[in-house]
Amino acid sequence: MITHQYYSPLRKEEVRSLPRSELLSLYETMTRIRLVEEKVADLIKDKEIVCPCHLYIGQEAIATGVCAALTVKDYVYSTHRSHGHYLAKGGSVKGLMAEIYGKSTGCSRGNGGSMHLAAPHIGYPGSSAIVGGTIPLAVGTALSFYIDGSRNVSVSFFGDGAATEGVFYESINFAALKKLPVVFVCENNFYSTHMHITAIQPSSDIFRRAKAFDVPAVKIDGNNVIEVHNAASEAVTRARAGEGPSLIECVTYRWRGHVGPNWDIEKGLRSREEVDFWVDNCAIKRTENFFFSEGLMSPSEKERILQKVRTEIEDALNYARSSPYPEVSEYKNKVFK
């Protein structure tokens, strides 16, 4: 079983600088991501959704904490596990659901599906199924921001598996050389598809690789939304000030399998003991318990948030189910010739 050596409890001193409304917003965003993903999992089991979906359940605190430190003009580049990043950046539940259903009202007009979400108007230009494929895009965007003289920041989300790709090293080297306003966020959930990190990489301390390029880097508890938010805020502040890139390695765990709603336990890919350890370390439950103990959220406020999100999901499902599929003629204009 993996022990969580980077576990850090939520602390009073870490939330003092954040307004209560912002703290509740963090909780709401994590809750929205979790409930949307659980609904998607159920719909896949019922075979109502047939689009391959890589669920973000268990990693909600990372997208939430990072995106809360950004503005709409900042750009976020995502991965095949894209739903959480899209929602945390301000994407609509309706746009997501319709896209997963392949409908023309989806955020990518039904042409992308789960792994290729796009919403440029909220600073979410796209996600990709290519491992490590969006890292250089984030760096290129940061270069554009630098040339334009804007104070905008580009963020690259990627998994531990992408840290073995050559493009990761090329990108971080170039970003460091030019002092570009980009934040690299590694979501280390210990698994590349079905292989554990110890079977692939000699060291699971990915953040140390950034230091070889003189890039400030930290390894933190990715299930502590306040710690994630604080680390992201510091990195974003540095980037806006022209001090160059940073890397944040967030230790986390995906509850479900690599793709789809199952848990991978039945396949013998990981143990019940390991999964239970991380489920008990749930970021949302930890945040909820802390907020209750500190008087930052009441049971009625929690119920209000749950009801709000459930209504959003139900409205999104009705919207997706009733929306039309794209016209066949559209596809002629959406492939390279």
C-alpha positions in Angstrom: 0.0 0.0 0.0 1.2 3.5 -0.8 1.5 5.7 2.3 0.8 9.4 1.7 4.0 11.0 2.9 2.9 14.4 1.5 -0.3 14.4 3.5 -1.0 17.8 5.0 -4.1 18.7 7.1 -6.1 21.8 6.4 -5.0 24.5 8.8 -6.6 27.7 10.2 -3.6 29.8 9.3 -3.8 28.8 5.7 -7.4 30.0 5.2 -7.2 33.3 7.0 -6.3 35.3 3.8 -9.3 33.8 1.9 -12.8 35.3 2.2 -15.4 32.8 3.4 -17.3 33.2 0.1 -14.2 32.0 -1.8 -13.8 29.1 0.5 -17.4 28.0 -0.1 -16.7 28.5 -3.9 -13.8 26.0 -3.7 -16.1 23.5 -1.9 -18.8 24.0 -4.5 -16.5 23.5 -7.5 -15.1 20.3 -6.1 -18.6 19.1 -5.4 -19.7 20.0 -8.9 -16.9 18.0 -10.4 -17.5 15.0 -8.2 -21.3 14.8 -8.8 -21.0 15.3 -12.5 -18.4 12.6 -12.8 -20.4 10.2 -10.7 -23.4 10.8 -12.9 -21.4 10.2 -16.0 -20.1 6.9 -14.5 -23.7 5.8 -13.9 -24.7 6.7 -17.4 -21.8 4.7 -18.8 -22.9 1.7 -16.8 -26.4 2.1 -18.1 -24.9 2.4 -21.7 -26.6 5.7 -22.2 -23.2 7.2 -22.7 -20.9 5.3 -25.1 -18.1 7.9 -25.4 -14.9 6.8 -23.7 -14.5 8.9 -20.5 -11.5 9.2 -18.2 -13.0 10.2 -14.9 -11.5 12.8 -12.6 -13.0 11.4 -9.3 -10.5 11.7 -6.5 -8.5 14.5 -8.1 -11.0 17.4 -7.7 -8.9 19.6 -5.4 -6.2 20.1 -8.0 -8.2 21.6 -10.8 -10.3 23.5 -8.3 -7.3 25.0 -6.3 -5.3 25.9 -9.4 -8.1 27.4 -11.5 -9.3 29.5 -8.6 -6.0 31.4 -8.8 -6.6 32.3 -12.4 -8.7 34.9 -14.4 -10.8 34.2 -17.5 -7.9 35.6 -19.6 -5.5 33.0 -18.3 -5.3 29.9 -20.4 -5.5 26.3 -19.2 -4.4 23.3 -21.2 -5.8 19.9 -20.2 -5.4 16.2 -20.8 -7.5 13.2 -21.7 -8.8 13.4 -18.1 -10.3 16.7 -18.9 -13.7 17.2 -17.2 -12.4 18.5 -13.9 -10.2 21.2 -15.5 -13.0 22.3 -17.8 -15.5 22.7 -15.0 -13.0 24.3 -12.6 -12.1 26.9 -15.3 -15.8 27.9 -15.6 -17.1 25.5 -18.3 -20.8 24.8 -18.2 -22.2 21.5 -17.2 -24.6 21.7 -20.1 -21.7 22.1 -22.6 -19.9 19.2 -21.1 -22.8 16.8 -21.0 -23.9 17.6 -24.5 -20.4 17.1 -25.8 -20.1 13.7 -24.1 -23.4 12.8 -25.7 -22.0 13.9 -29.1 -24.6 16.6 -29.5 -24.2 19.8 -31.6 -24.8 21.9 -28.5 -21.7 20.5 -26.8 -18.7 22.7 -26.1 -16.9 21.2 -29.1 -20.1 21.0 -31.1 -20.2 17.2 -30.6 -17.0 16.7 -32.6 -14.6 16.2 -29.7 -16.2 14.1 -27.0 -14.8 13.6 -23.5 -11.1 13.9 -24.4 -11.3 16.9 -26.7 -13.2 19.6 -24.8 -12.8 23.3 -25.9 -14.1 26.6 -24.6 -11.7 29.4 -25.7 -14.1 32.1 -24.3 -13.3 31.0 -20.7 -9.5 30.5 -21.3 -9.8 26.8 -22.1 -8.6 26.4 -25.6 -8.6 22.6 -25.5 -7.6 19.2 -24.2 -6.0 16.3 -26.0 -5.7 12.5 -25.7 -2.0 12.7 -26.6 0.1 12.2 -23.5 2.1 15.3 -22.9 0.7 16.8 -26.1 -0.6 20.0 -24.6 2.5 20.9 -22.6 4.3 22.6 -25.5 1.0 24.3 -26.4 0.9 25.9 -23.0 4.5 27.0 -23.4 3.7 28.5 -26.8 0.8 30.4 -25.4 3.0 31.7 -22.6 5.5 32.9 -25.3 2.6 34.7 -27.0 1.7 36.4 -23.7 5.3 37.4 -23.2 5.6 38.9 -26.7 2.4 40.8 -26.4 3.5 42.2 -23.0 0.3 40.9 -21.3 0.2 39.8 -17.7 -1.8 36.6 -18.6 -0.6 33.2 -17.5 -0.7 29.8 -19.2 -1.2 26.6 -17.2 -0.3 23.0 -18.3 -2.0 20.1 -16.5 -0.4 16.7 -17.1 0.0 13.4 -15.4 3.0 11.6 -14.0 3.2 9.5 -17.2 3.8 12.7 -19.3 6.9 13.4 -17.2 8.6 10.6 -19.1 8.0 12.3 -22.5 10.8 14.2 -24.2 8.5 17.1 -24.9 8.1 17.8 -21.2 11.9 18.4 -20.8 12.1 20.4 -24.0 9.2 22.6 -22.9 10.4 23.3 -19.4 13.8 24.1 -20.7 12.5 26.6 -23.2 10.1 28.1 -20.6 13.0 28.5 -18.2 15.3 30.0 -20.8 12.8 32.7 -21.8 11.3 33.2 -18.3 7.8 32.5 -19.7 4.6 33.0 -17.7 3.7 29.3 -17.5 2.8 27.1 -14.6 3.3 23.3 -15.0 0.9 21.3 -12.8 1.7 17.6 -12.5 -1.2 15.5 -11.2 0.8 12.5 -9.8 -1.8 9.8 -9.3 0.8 7.0 -9.4 -0.6 5.2 -12.5 0.2 5.5 -16.2 -2.8 3.7 -17.6 -2.5 0.5 -15.6 1.2 0.6 -14.6 2.4 1.9 -11.3 5.0 4.7 -11.3 7.5 2.5 -9.6 7.5 0.1 -12.6 8.2 2.9 -15.0 10.3 5.6 -13.4 13.3 5.4 -11.1 12.0 8.2 -8.9 8.5 9.4 -8.2 9.8 12.8 -7.2 8.9 14.5 -10.5 9.3 18.0 -9.1 13.1 17.5 -8.7 13.4 17.3 -12.5 12.3 20.9 -12.8 15.0 22.0 -10.5 17.6 20.8 -13.0 16.4 23.7 -15.2 16.5 26.2 -12.3 12.7 26.2 -12.2 11.1 26.6 -8.8 9.2 23.4 -8.0 7.3 21.9 -5.0 5.6 18.6 -4.2 2.4 19.1 -2.3 -0.7 17.3 -1.0 -3.0 17.3 -4.1 -6.0 16.4 -1.9 -5.6 19.6 0.2 -7.5 22.2 -1.8 -6.1 25.1 0.3 -2.5 24.0 -0.1 -3.1 23.6 -3.9 -4.6 27.0 -4.1 -1.8 28.7 -2.1 0.9 27.0 -4.2 -0.9 27.9 -7.5 -1.4 31.5 -6.3 2.3 31.9 -5.6 3.3 30.4 -8.9 0.8 32.6 -10.8 2.0 35.7 -9.0 5.6 34.9 -10.0 4.6 34.3 -13.6 2.7 37.6 -13.8 5.7 39.5 -12.4 7.9 38.2 -15.2 9.8 35.8 -12.9 9.3 32.8 -15.2 7.8 29.3 -14.8 7.1 27.1 -11.8 6.2 23.4 -11.4 3.7 22.1 -8.8 3.6 18.3 -8.3 0.3 17.4 -6.7 0.2 13.9 -5.0 -3.3 12.5 -5.6 -5.1 9.3 -6.7 -7.8 8.5 -9.2 -10.5 6.4 -7.6 -11.8 4.8 -10.8 -9.9 2.9 -13.5 -7.9 4.5 -16.2 -11.0 4.8 -18.4 -14.6 4.1 -17.6 -16.6 3.7 -14.3 -14.9 0.6 -12.9 -12.4 0.5 -10.0 -9.7 -1.8 -11.5 -9.8 -3.9 -8.3 -11.7 -6.7 -10.0 -8.9 -6.9 -12.7 -6.2 -7.3 -10.1 -4.5 -4.1 -11.1 -4.5 -2.6 -7.6 -5.6 -3.7 -4.2 -8.7 -3.0 -2.2 -6.5 -1.8 0.6 -4.8 0.8 -1.6 -8.0 2.1 -3.0 -9.7 2.3 0.4 -6.7 4.2 1.8 -7.1 7.0 -0.8 -10.9 7.0 -0.7 -10.6 7.7 3.0 -8.3 10.6 2.1 -11.1 12.2 0.0 -10.4 15.9 -0.6 -14.0 16.9 -0.4 -14.7 15.1 2.8 -11.6 16.6 4.4 -12.6 20.1 3.3 -16.1 19.6 4.5 -15.1 18.4 8.0 -12.6 21.2 8.4 -15.2 23.9 7.3 -17.7 22.5 9.7 -15.2 22.4 12.6 -14.2 26.0 12.0 -17.7 27.3 11.4 -16.9 28.2 7.8 -19.9 26.2 6.4 -23.2 25.2 8.0 -25.1 22.0 7.2 -27.8 24.1 5.5 -25.2 25.8 3.3 -23.8 22.3 2.3 -27.3 21.2 1.4 -27.9 24.4 -0.6 -24.7 23.7 -2.6 -25.7 20.0 -3.2 -29.1 21.0 -4.4 -27.8 23.7 -6.7 -25.3 21.3 -8.3 -27.9 18.5 -8.6 -30.3 20.8 -10.4 -27.5 21.9 -12.7 -26.8 18.3 -13.6 -30.5 17.4 -14.2 -30.9 20.5 -16.4 -27.7 19.5 -18.3 -29.0 16.0 -18.9 -32.3 17.2 -20.2 -30.4 19.7 -22.4 -28.1 17.0 -23.8 -30.8 14.4 -24.3 -33.0 16.8 -26.2 -30.2 18.4 -28.3 -29.7 17.4 -31.9 -26.7 15.5 -33.3 -24.4 17.4 -35.7 -25.4 17.4 -39.3 -23.5 14.8 -41.3 -22.5 17.5 -43.8 -20.5 19.2 -41.0 -17.9 16.5 -40.8 -16.7 17.2 -44.4 -15.4 20.5 -43.1 -13.7 19.2 -40.0 -11.1 16.9 -41.3 -7.8 17.6 -43.1 -7.8 17.0 -46.8 
